[in-house]
Amino acid sequence: MNKKAIVFLLVFAMVIVACGDTTDDAAVEATEEEHDHEGESTLEQVQERGFLKCGVSTGATGFTEVGDDGSYSGFDVDYCYAVAAAIFGDYSKVEFKQLTSAERFTALSAGEIDVLIRNTTWTQSRDTELGNDFGPTTYYDGQQLMGRVADGLSNSSTVADIDGLRVCTNAGTTTEKNITERVGLAGGTIQLITVEAFSEAIDKFIAGECDIVTTDGSGLVGRRAVNDALNDWVIFPTSPISKEPLGPTYRSNDSQWADIINWTVYATIIADEYGVTAANVDSADLEANPELGRLFGANDGELQTKMGLSADAYYNVIKQVGNYDEIFSRNLNPLGLFREGGDNDRWVDGGLIYAPPAR
Ligand SMILES: N[C@@H](CCC(=O)N[C@@H](CS)C(=O)NCC(=O)O)C(=O)O
């Protein structure tokens, strides 16, 4: 530990004693580590450490799942793997940190993680007040509600139909703010019950302790898909009550790091535009498609090396993790979530998934 770090820790310890407060060991360690690496870029810190620290959710079907063997999978998890593939040429060099909604931004600002990829909605206050910057939206979502047919609810119900009901969701989310605002506008009142992890909201829902659960539509579809108890539950309204653009989040004013994350996402989108997949990337015609050539390392890979990455960084992303469509399809199609005709379709097909040119 250098001198600065020791002084910092002493001052920090004095503040804690003075306030009679307790603190989170992990946050102290993370801050200590940050000070040890003062002057180093995020990329240098990650490269020196040898792995990426990626913040994911405590469990969101299709987005972050942990198998019995401790292995991670899901749409968000795949984007963590993609960033590791870009940096190390090895997608597996990731340490996942599961975070609840309420914990996520503190963990990011304390340096406990390098990037947050956790069904996180890009909002103005999170962008401007909380010290975050946001990468490209990887999944365009919107908030919906789930309730029981037995309570007279159907998929054509609206927020006006939940007056007087008990509504469960997790804390620290756009979800809790949106529902309160929308119910108020509809002239109703609800009893809002907030829990720490969304799985607790589902447990309460099943136990009959709440009449409605609400979160991003994908979260509801995911839970319903894997839970027999929820088969006769309906998701409404058909048009979501909010916009929830989900994507990677990182500390603000970290331009090189932002570029690395952003272009990892764009690389998966560009590869999808050309139909280049993990299986066929080695036979892609890079001369006939110069944009692909540049993305995959032509001209000594100057587009990538100028960002601090190896020339073949984005080739590795596609080879090891796949393009946007592969990532979407393998994780979300099994739940009944499809791109076709929706916001997550390619821009050329009427959707919003679009990348700037690799040039
Ligand atoms: N997109 C919203 C909601 C995010 C959220 O917490 N979603 C739930 C439902 S998918 C979740 O991830 N739960 C997992 C957890 O609580 O860790 C936000 O950014 O505030």
The ligand as an SDF file (V2000), in Angstrom:
LIG
                    3D

 20 19  0  0  0  0  0  0  0  0999 V2000
  -34.6190   -1.6520  -15.2120 N   0  0  0  0  0  0  0  0  0  0  0  0
  -35.0380   -1.2610  -13.8990 C   0  0  0  0  0  0  0  0  0  0  0  0
  -35.3540   -2.4710  -13.0130 C   0  0  0  0  0  0  0  0  0  0  0  0
  -34.1710   -3.3620  -12.7870 C   0  0  0  0  0  0  0  0  0  0  0  0
  -34.4720   -4.5590  -11.8760 C   0  0  0  0  0  0  0  0  0  0  0  0
  -34.1490   -4.5410  -10.6770 O   0  0  0  0  0  0  0  0  0  0  0  0
  -35.0650   -5.6140  -12.4200 N   0  0  0  0  0  0  0  0  0  0  0  0
  -35.3950   -6.7920  -11.6320 C   0  0  0  0  0  0  0  0  0  0  0  0
  -36.3480   -7.6790  -12.3850 C   0  0  0  0  0  0  0  0  0  0  0  0
  -35.7190   -8.3440  -13.8880 S   0  0  0  0  0  0  0  0  0  0  0  0
  -34.1130   -7.5380  -11.3260 C   0  0  0  0  0  0  0  0  0  0  0  0
  -33.1570   -7.4240  -12.0200 O   0  0  0  0  0  0  0  0  0  0  0  0
  -34.0860   -8.3110  -10.2890 N   0  0  0  0  0  0  0  0  0  0  0  0
  -32.9400   -9.0450   -9.9050 C   0  0  0  0  0  0  0  0  0  0  0  0
  -32.4320   -8.5760   -8.5820 C   0  0  0  0  0  0  0  0  0  0  0  0
  -33.2380   -8.0800   -7.7850 O   0  0  0  0  0  0  0  0  0  0  0  0
  -31.2090   -8.6840   -8.3680 O   0  0  0  0  0  0  0  0  0  0  0  0
  -33.9980   -0.3690  -13.2560 C   0  0  0  0  0  0  0  0  0  0  0  0
  -32.9150   -0.1950  -13.8310 O   0  0  0  0  0  0  0  0  0  0  0  0
  -34.2520    0.2110  -12.1830 O   0  0  0  0  0  0  0  0  0  0  0  0
  1  2  1  0
  2  3  1  0
  2 18  1  0
  3  4  1  0
  4  5  1  0
  5  6  2  0
  5  7  1  0
  7  8  1  0
  8  9  1  0
  8 11  1  0
  9 10  1  0
 11 12  2  0
 11 13  1  0
 13 14  1  0
 14 15  1  0
 15 16  2  0
 15 17  1  0
 18 19  2  0
 18 20  1  0
M  END
$$$$
